[in-house]
Amino acid sequence: MQWKAVREGYVIRFLHGEDLVGGLLAFARTHAIEGAWVNALGAIVDPELGYYHLDRCAYTRQVFAGEWEITAIVGNLGRHEGEPVLHVHATIGGVDFTTRGGHLFAGRAGATCEVFLRLLGVPLERKLDPEMGLILWSLES
């Protein structure tokens, strides 16, 4: 991974084969990031995406084998009980120009993955919402 601090946060380049989700969480720990917006593009290998079923409070997860273009990754980095939490969705495109999308659970960088972390300047705390079954933003003043 290569990175550089910029005016509003960080730009990060993941090298071929590096773990995207684990790498972003480790970066957040190392740099004590408490709140950031995440945008990324590039390529991904073997992405695992999920679809959340509210009626069951559970994800259906699927690995899409092979190399895919990242047409967009968007989401945020926050904190839950002191640990970084990554909530990002990805849209990926295949060689036949079909797309898939969902919550990104895992994947490794293809040729590259370029990420912009825009620091929010305030902590983005999450708490468990028992009704939804998810750790959601806690925006209480």
N, C-alpha and C positions, 0 to 999 in steps of 0.2 A: 504494500500500500504506500502510495505517495500522497502527501497532503501539504496544503499551504493555508495559512491564516489570511483571510481577506477582510475587508472593511466590515462586512455584515456577518461573518462567520468563518466557514472553512470550505475549501474545495478539496475533494478527495478523489484520487484515481486508484481504483482497485486493479491489480494486475491479474493476468490470466490465471484462473484456477483458484483465486482467493475467495474465501467465504464472505458473502456480502452482509448477511444479517449479523452473524457473529462478529465480523469486523467492525460494523457500525456500532454495535453495543460495546465492544471493547474500546473503540475510539471515544465514545461518550463517557465511559468510566475514566479513562486516562485523562481526558480534558475537562472532567467535571461538568459536562453539559447537562443542564437541568430542563432546557426547553429549546427546541429547534424545529424549523420546518425543513422537510426533506424533499428534494427533487433529484431525479437521476435518469440517466439514459445510457445506452451502450449495448452490451450483449450479456446474456446469462446462459449458464449451462445447468440443465436438470432443475429448473425452478419448481418449487413446491408451492402451489397456490391453494387458497381455501375459500369456501363459500359458507357464510354463517346462516344457520337455520334458527331463527328467533323462536319458533315454536318448540324446538328441542334444546335450545341454548347450547348448540354444538356445531362444530365445523365439519363439513365434508372437505377432505384434503386430497389433492392429487398432484403427483409429480409428472411433469411434462418432460420426458426424456429428450436429451440432445441439446443442441445450441439454438437459441432464440434471440431475436432482436428485442431489446427493451424499447418499446415505443414511449413508455412513461412509467416512472415510479414516483408516487407522490404520497406524502404523509407527514408524520411528525415523530420526534423523539421527546419523551417525557420521563417522569419518574413515578415509581410505585414502591412504597416502603423502602426508599433510598436507592433502589436499583433502576438502571435505565430500562425504559420500555420503548420498543420500536413499533409504531403502528403505520404500516405502509401498504398501499395497494399497488399492484403492478399490472400493466398491460404488455403482453408479449406477442410478437409476430413471428410466424414460421416461414419456412422457405416457400410455401405455397400461398403466402400472404394472408393466411387465416390468423385471427387473433384469439387470445385467451386472456382472462383477467380475473383478479381476485386478491385477497389478502396474501401478502408474500410472507411465507414461513421460512423458506430456505432457497439457496441457489449459490452458484459460484460464478465469478466473473468470466465472461467469454473473452473476446479480444481485449476488451476494457469495459469498465463501468465507471462513469464520471458522475460524482455526487456533489450537490451543493447543500450544505447545512447552513441555513439562515438562523442565527441565534435570535431568540425571542426577547431576551433581556429579562425574563422573569421565569421562575420555575413553572413547569407544566405538570402539575400533580394529577395522579390518577387514583381512583378509588373503585372498589368493587361495587357494581350496581347489581344486587341480587336478582332483581326482576329481569334484567337483560342478560345476566350471566357473563358480563364483560367488565373489564377494568376501564372505566370511562373518565374523561376529564372531570376534575373537581374544581369548579370555577367560583367557589364560594368566596366572597370578599372578606 
